[in-house]
Amino acid sequence: MNRKIYFFLIVGCLVAFFVSNECVLAEESNLINGVCGYSHGKTFSSVPTTNLCAQGTPTPSLVDPWGWTCNGINGGSSVNCSANQIEANTDNNITDGQLKLDKPLSQMSRNELFQVLILLIMNLLGKN
């Protein structure tokens, strides 16, 4: 461990000891950096609450309702993560049982195809 870091850890520990009678030195090998979990970058219909961090502790973002921070442990670094929201289809593209699309399926992005699939499923379930 670097001597400067070790010195500051000891000084910090002494101050903490006088304030709370506790002192725990975290070694560099115990540092755990925050790592985004499976939900990062994925698309959901509601804000995800699981699989937020592969490592670290998740806390909600104060500026992005679809974002969170995976905080490092024992002084490890933190990382910002976020998910994508399925865009609500404001146009009712299904009329009389026929789907009306703006462009052919072959020209649609994965996200657009997924939205069409969701729209079809919702229509079959009678929720559209």
C-alpha positions as CSV (number, residue, x, y, z in Angstrom):
1,M,0.0,0.0,0.0
2,N,1.3,3.5,-0.8
3,R,2.8,5.2,2.3
4,K,0.7,8.4,1.8
5,I,-2.5,6.4,1.5
6,Y,-1.6,4.4,4.6
7,F,-0.7,7.6,6.5
8,F,-4.1,9.2,5.7
9,L,-5.9,6.0,6.6
10,I,-4.2,5.9,10.0
11,V,-4.9,9.7,10.6
12,G,-8.5,9.2,9.6
13,C,-8.8,6.1,11.8
14,L,-7.4,8.1,14.8
15,V,-10.0,10.8,14.2
16,A,-12.8,8.3,13.9
17,F,-11.6,6.5,17.1
18,F,-11.8,9.8,19.1
19,V,-15.2,10.5,17.7
20,S,-16.9,7.1,17.8
21,N,-14.4,4.7,19.5
22,E,-14.2,2.7,16.3
23,C,-11.5,2.4,13.7
24,V,-11.5,0.0,10.7
25,L,-8.8,0.2,8.1
26,A,-9.9,-0.9,4.7
27,E,-7.0,-2.4,2.6
28,E,-6.9,-1.8,-1.1
29,S,-7.6,-5.5,-1.7
30,N,-11.0,-5.0,0.0
31,L,-12.0,-2.2,-2.5
32,I,-15.0,-3.2,-4.6
33,N,-15.8,-1.0,-7.5
34,G,-19.5,-0.5,-8.5
35,V,-20.5,-2.4,-11.6
36,C,-23.8,-2.0,-13.5
37,G,-26.0,-5.1,-13.4
38,Y,-28.1,-6.9,-16.1
39,S,-30.8,-4.1,-16.1
40,H,-28.3,-1.5,-17.4
41,G,-29.0,-0.5,-21.0
42,K,-32.0,-2.8,-21.3
43,T,-35.6,-1.7,-22.2
44,F,-38.5,-2.0,-19.7
45,S,-42.1,-0.9,-19.4
46,S,-41.5,0.1,-15.8
47,V,-38.5,1.2,-13.8
48,P,-36.4,-1.9,-13.0
49,T,-35.9,-2.7,-9.3
50,T,-33.8,-5.9,-9.6
51,N,-30.4,-6.7,-11.2
52,L,-29.3,-3.1,-10.9
53,C,-25.7,-3.7,-9.8
54,A,-23.4,-6.7,-10.4
55,Q,-21.1,-5.2,-7.7
56,G,-21.7,-2.4,-5.2
57,T,-24.8,-0.9,-3.7
58,P,-27.5,0.7,-5.8
59,T,-29.0,4.1,-5.1
60,P,-31.6,6.0,-7.2
61,S,-30.5,8.8,-9.4
62,L,-31.7,12.3,-8.4
63,V,-31.9,13.5,-12.0
64,D,-32.9,10.5,-14.1
65,P,-36.0,8.4,-13.0
66,W,-34.6,5.5,-15.1
67,G,-31.1,5.8,-13.6
68,W,-29.2,4.6,-10.6
69,T,-25.7,4.6,-9.2
70,C,-23.8,1.5,-8.2
71,N,-21.7,2.7,-5.3
72,G,-18.4,1.1,-4.6
73,I,-17.7,-0.5,-1.3
74,N,-14.7,0.2,1.0
75,G,-13.7,3.3,-1.1
76,G,-14.2,1.6,-4.4
77,S,-15.4,3.8,-7.4
78,S,-19.0,4.3,-8.3
79,V,-20.6,4.1,-11.7
80,N,-23.9,5.6,-13.1
81,C,-26.3,3.1,-14.8
82,S,-29.6,3.5,-16.5
83,A,-32.4,1.5,-18.3
84,N,-34.6,2.6,-21.2
85,Q,-38.3,3.0,-21.1
86,I,-40.5,1.4,-23.8
87,E,-42.0,4.4,-25.6
88,A,-45.8,4.4,-25.3
89,N,-47.5,4.2,-28.7
90,T,-49.7,7.2,-28.8
91,D,-51.3,6.3,-32.1
92,N,-53.7,3.4,-32.1
93,N,-52.2,1.5,-35.1
94,I,-54.7,-1.3,-34.9
95,T,-58.0,-0.6,-36.6
96,D,-60.6,-3.3,-37.3
97,G,-58.0,-6.0,-36.5
98,Q,-55.4,-4.7,-39.0
99,L,-52.0,-3.3,-38.0
100,K,-51.0,-0.2,-39.8
101,L,-47.3,0.5,-39.8
102,D,-45.3,3.6,-40.9
103,K,-42.7,1.4,-42.6
104,P,-42.0,-2.3,-43.5
105,L,-40.9,-4.6,-40.7
106,S,-37.6,-5.2,-42.5
107,Q,-36.7,-1.5,-42.1
108,M,-37.5,-1.3,-38.4
109,S,-35.0,-1.2,-35.6
110,R,-35.0,-3.9,-32.9
111,N,-36.7,-1.4,-30.5
112,E,-39.4,-0.6,-33.1
113,L,-40.0,-4.3,-33.7
114,F,-40.2,-4.9,-30.0
115,Q,-42.8,-2.1,-29.7
116,V,-44.9,-3.7,-32.5
117,L,-44.7,-7.1,-30.7
118,I,-45.9,-5.5,-27.5
119,L,-48.7,-3.7,-29.3
120,L,-49.8,-6.9,-30.9
121,I,-49.7,-8.8,-27.6
122,M,-51.6,-6.0,-25.8
123,N,-54.2,-6.1,-28.6
124,L,-54.6,-9.9,-28.3
125,L,-55.1,-9.5,-24.6
126,G,-57.6,-6.7,-25.1
127,K,-55.5,-4.1,-23.3
128,N,-55.2,-1.7,-26.2
